[in-house]
Amino acid sequence: MTLTVLILLALLVWLWQDTQQARERAILTARRTCHDQRLQLLDGTVSLQRLRPSRCNGGRFCLRRTFVFEYSASGDDRQQGFVLMNGPTVTMVGLAPET
């Protein structure tokens, strides 16, 4: 019983740390994307929208995370973008279509 609780606790700590590291990479990616597109990253942060199991290169288990962020082109509008990560790798960045 005690060993099971310790293993579950260790898994939760690992998940939290891994998600924090992925979040930091997503923030850097969102900042870089906004800078490159001459957009303003609003609130300077991203939030985790989705988390699910997936397969990484080589068929090993990893987590697929979708982070969302808000940005503005003019300061008067808010648009939403996303950063998709498969394990530690950023696989896609998306911005709202221009109107």
C-alpha positions, 0 to 999 in steps of 0.5 A: 500500500505504501509503495503504491502511494509513493509511486503515484506521488512520484508520477504526479511530481514527474508530470508536474515538472515535465509540464512546467518544462513544456510550458516554458518551451511553449512560452519561448515559442509563442514569444518568438512567433509573435516577435517574428510576426510583429505581434504583441504577446498578451499577458506574456504567458500560455495556458495548457488546454489539452493533455493526452498520451501519444507516441513519439519518435521511435514509438515510445510513449510521450505526452501531447500537449496543446498550449494556447496564448493570446496576442494582438496585432494592433493592441485593440484586438485579441486573437488566440494562437496555439503551440502543439508539443509532442513530448519535448518537441514543438510540432506546430504553432498556429495563429488565427487567420487574418481578417 
